C-alpha cells in the first residue's frame, strides 16, 4: 500500500505568520529553503520527510531557485516530485518560490538578468516543479550590465502572464532596491519582498540601510543564511564534525572561517543562548526575527529533527535590552 501523506490537523496552531510588507500575503516566521540537501546526491526519502515535517509544523513556504542542486535544477525537480506525490491537495496552502539570476545553462542567455533569460527560466522552473504558477518569482541578484528597467519589465511580464503571483528581488542593496521599487510601481506590479543574507555575524542589511528602507517602502525582507552557514550553532565548539558542512561541502563554509576569535564569539553567544533556555541555533534564528522588519527566516536542514527544533523559536523571539547589548559587544558592534 502506498504511503499516503495526511497533514497534521494542528499545523497552524503554533506557527506565527507575518505580513509581507504592505501586500496581502503572509509568510510563516520560519520558511524552508532548498539551497542545500535537495540535490541529486541527497536522499529523496529524507527530502520528503523534511517537507512533511515542515508543513506539519506550519511552515507553508518552500524556497527554491533554478540552479539549486547540485546538479542545476535538481532541487526544483525533487520538489516537483514531492509536491505531486504529497502536497497536491495542499497546493493552495503553500507558497512556492523560485529565482533566476545566477549561472544556469551554457551560452550568453543563461545567466544574469535579461528578459530572455528570466522568461525562459520561469518556464523551465515551472516544468521541473510540475506547477502552473509559482507564488513568488525573484530576480536572484543585481545585474551590472542589463538595464534595471529590462529586468523589472521581465518580472512584471511574468506576473501579468500568471506564471507568478508576486515579484521579488534577492541580494539587492538599498540603492537598487529603491530603483526597482520605483520602476515596478510604474509597471503596476509592486515588489513585495527582498531576500537578503542576515545573521548575528552578517549585518549587511543593517550596514547598507536596506533593512530600514524596506520597511519604510512597504516591502518585506526574508533572511537567508541566518546561522552563518552553521557557524551560529554549537557544532563547531569541539572541533569539526565529519558530517558538518565544512566536512561535506566546503564550497560555502571553509575551515579558515573558524578562527580562534570566531570560536570565542560562538562560545560566548552559546552561553547567552543557554541562559535563555535555547540552543545557539535557536537563539540565532530568534535574533533575526526580533523585530518586525524581517518577516521570515529561511532555514536549511539535513534531517527532519532540525526543522522541529528550529520551529520552537516562534514563541521566543523577544530579547531583553541586556541580551541585545551583550550580543553587540560580543560582535564588536557596541
Secondary structure, DSSP 4 states (H G I P E B T S, - for coil): --------TTTTSS--EEE-TTSS-EEESEEEE-SSS-STTS-HHHHHHHHHHHHHTT--EEE--TT-TTTTTHHHHHHHHHIIIIIGGGGGG-EEEEEE-S--SSSTTSSTT-HHHHHHHHHHHHHHHT-S-EEEEEE-S--SSS-HHHHHHHHHHHHHTTSEEEEEEES--HHHHHHHHHHHHHTT--EEEEEEE--SS--HHHHTSHHHHHHHHT-EEEEE-TTGGGTSSGGGTTS--TTSHHHH-TTSS-GGG--HHHHHHHHHHHHHHHHTTS-HHHHHHHHHTSSTT--EEEE--SSHHHHHHHHTTTT-----HHHHHHHHHHTT--
